[in-house]
Amino acid sequence: MATTGLDTYIADTAFRSRNPLFQTSKTYHSEQEKRRLKRSKGRVRLFSSKDFYFNKNSLTCRCPAGKELWLSVKQIETAGRQYVRFAGYLKVFWSSPTGHLTL
C-alpha cells in the first residue's frame, strides 16, 4: 500500500473492545445489545436449560425442536453443583423449526 501512493485505511473492528472509555459506558453496551437484537430480528439466539426436556430417570434430553441429544458426560461437578452434559449434531440444530441455534 505504501508503494502504490494510494491513501488507504484499515478498519479496526476491535477498537471499542480495547478502549477503556467503552468498558464502563452503559449507553454503549445498551446500544450494542439493541443492534444485536435488531440483526437477529428480535429473537433471542440461545435457549436456557429450562427450554430443554430432561428426564432424570433415563438420563435423556430433547431440545426445544424435539431432537434427541445424546449423553456426553454423566457427572460434572462445578462449584459444588452437579451437572449432566448432552450433545447433538450442530447441522441439525441450525435447521430446526424454531429458526435458531439451540445449543
N, C-alpha and C positions, 0 to 999 in steps of 0.2 A: 504494500500500500504506500509505503514511503517513497518508493522509486517511481510510482505512477504519477505523482503530483496531484492526486485526487484528494479532496477534503472528505475524509471518511470518519464515521463514528461507529463504535461498537457498543451495543446496549448492555448495560449492567443490570440484569434482571434480579440479582440478589442484593442490590444496594440497600433496600429498605430493611431487609432482614439483618444486615450488619450494622446499620446506622443506629446508634444509641437513642437518638431522638424518637425513633419509631417504636422502640421497645416498650416505652411507657405510655405511648399515645393511645388513649381509649377510643378516640374517633377513628384513627387509622384501622384498628382491629375491628371495630364495628362496621366500618365501610367495606373492609376486606371480606367480612362474612356476608354482607349484603350482596356484593359482587359474586361471591361463590354460589349463593343461593339463586341468584338470577341466571347464572350459567347453567345450573342444574335444573332450571325451570321450577324452583321452589321445592323440589323433592329432596329429602334427606338421603344422602348417599349410602349410609351404612345402617344396619339394623342393630338393635341391642340384643342382649341374651334373652330378654323377655319375649322377643318375637319368634324364637325357635321353640320347637316342640320336643321336649326332653322327657324320656321315660327312664326314670332312675332304676327301676327293677330290671329291665332288659338292656340297659345302657345303650339306647338308640336315640337318635336325634334326627329331626326333619327341619329343613329350612322353611321360611315363610311361603316359598313357592311350592312346597310339598316334596322336594327332592330329599332322598335319604342321604345322610352323611355317614361316614364310617368312623369308628373309634380310632383315634390316633394315639392318645395317651390316656391310660386308665386312671392314673392318680398323679396329680400335680399339687404340690404344696407351696404356696407363696404367702409370705407374711402371716403364717399361721392359719391360712384358709385352704381348703381342699377344692380342687377343680378337676374337671374331666375335659379333654380336648377332642374335638371332632374335626374331620377334614372332608373336602369334597373337590370335584373337578372344577377348576375355575371357568372353563368354557361353558359348562352347564349353567353356572350361576349368572354369567353375563347375559345369557339369553333367556333369563327367567321371565315369566309373565308379569312380574311386579315391575320390571323395567329398570332395575338397578342391581348393583352388586350386593350379594347377601353375606359374603364372608368378610 
